Amino acid sequence: MTEASPRVYLDHAATTPMLPEAVEAMTAHLGRVGNPSSLHASGRDARRVVEESRERIAHAMGCRPGEVVFTSGGTEADNLAVKGVHWARTTADADRTRILSTSIEHHAVLDPLHWLSERGASVELLPVDDAGRLDLVALEDRIEVDPASVSLLSVMWANNEVGTLQPVEAVVALARRHGIPVHTDAVQAVGATAVDFAASGVDALTMTGHKVGGPFGVGALLARRELQLTPLVHGGGQERDVRSGTIDAPAIAGFAAAVEISVKEREHRASHLAELRDDLVRRVLAEVPDVQLSGEGASLLPGHAHLRFPVVKGIRC
Ligand SMILES: Cc1ncc(COP(=O)(O)O)c(C=O)c1O
């Protein structure tokens, strides 16, 4: 790249530029003092910002405000879902030792699963087909082996690398037969495809600010009120005692603005993005020899293009 050439940022799967509305919402609160847990006027003002943001996120995501648990981002929300549900379910019944997930999860799910497997959990990572779709027959087989021993099923809504949408509805239908809770990592899906928490039937859903035009360091686990979650972080009892720690009101205000806008503008943005992505893929395939396109035949997120260049080593992001 020469000095004069403008930089074009395409890596929105890694992080997105902050939307001006999110910057505005966040900065409006950065200069104000008040801990949302304090009972005096400054604390109550900060609390109002948090609760209004919670309502806005709930409205955009099809859940109840009380189901939004703010976290420091997607990694923490995934850890809370995987460890928190598994611990709560094994505490209630020690025979629930198995966790079913997929081989294509983000490391924010895979690594806690691995960590749990070193501490007694039996983790089974189910395969995907050539387009990156979960093998539902394999999933059903593994559930049916011994449904009562499964503590949790965790299947991402959409893959971060290829962009493949997973059959979340079918996963929920299989899990429901046996009362197994389902967690989905929807970090890449929110704002890119239709995601409605209540309609999906999942019990827990991970989302994060910086993938939807919001700030870094803030996200949420949407968790049904009935879902038992053992906290990972203990302290002041914030976030219904599931996630202690002083609540970051400015970041949450920016997060809520970004979620609201990205969900509202999703359809319009998605069709534009898909056109640009298809054009890019067409041109690369036409001009670069031996390129392989992933995800063919599957439903993909609109902004994802996964191309393999046989002589180039990949990087993990
Ligand atoms: C699918 C998926 N899950 C989880 C994460 C982690 O989210 P965060 O960066 O907010 O911790 C990412 C980020 O790359 C992701 O793509």
Ligand as a Chemical Component Dictionary entry (heavy atoms), coordinates in Angstrom:
data_LIG
# 
_chem_comp.id                   LIG 
_chem_comp.type                 NON-POLYMER 
_chem_comp.pdbx_formal_charge   0 
_chem_comp.three_letter_code    LIG 
# 
loop_
_chem_comp_atom.comp_id 
_chem_comp_atom.atom_id 
_chem_comp_atom.alt_atom_id 
_chem_comp_atom.type_symbol 
_chem_comp_atom.charge 
_chem_comp_atom.model_Cartn_x 
_chem_comp_atom.model_Cartn_y 
_chem_comp_atom.model_Cartn_z 
_chem_comp_atom.pdbx_ordinal 
LIG C1 C1 C 0 -18.511 -16.019 17.297 1  
LIG C2 C2 C 0 -17.785 -15.226 18.315 2  
LIG N1 N1 N 0 -17.979 -15.492 19.610 3  
LIG C3 C3 C 0 -17.360 -14.806 20.584 4  
LIG C4 C4 C 0 -16.475 -13.807 20.280 5  
LIG C5 C5 C 0 -15.802 -13.072 21.397 6  
LIG O1 O1 O 0 -16.423 -11.839 21.630 7  
LIG P1 P1 P 0 -15.633 -10.650 22.373 8  
LIG O2 O2 O 0 -14.581 -10.182 21.410 9  
LIG O3 O3 O 0 -16.695 -9.621  22.626 10 
LIG O4 O4 O 0 -15.085 -11.198 23.631 11 
LIG C6 C6 C 0 -16.222 -13.499 18.933 12 
LIG C7 C7 C 0 -15.229 -12.454 18.568 13 
LIG O5 O5 O 0 -14.467 -12.611 17.640 14 
LIG C8 C8 C 0 -16.909 -14.216 17.926 15 
LIG O6 O6 O 0 -16.709 -13.958 16.632 16 
# 
loop_
_chem_comp_bond.comp_id 
_chem_comp_bond.atom_id_1 
_chem_comp_bond.atom_id_2 
_chem_comp_bond.value_order 
_chem_comp_bond.pdbx_ordinal 
LIG C1 C2 SING 1  
LIG C2 N1 SING 2  
LIG C2 C8 DOUB 3  
LIG N1 C3 DOUB 4  
LIG C3 C4 SING 5  
LIG C4 C5 SING 6  
LIG C4 C6 DOUB 7  
LIG C5 O1 SING 8  
LIG O1 P1 SING 9  
LIG P1 O2 DOUB 10 
LIG P1 O3 SING 11 
LIG P1 O4 SING 12 
LIG C6 C7 SING 13 
LIG C6 C8 SING 14 
LIG C7 O5 DOUB 15 
LIG C8 O6 SING 16 
# 
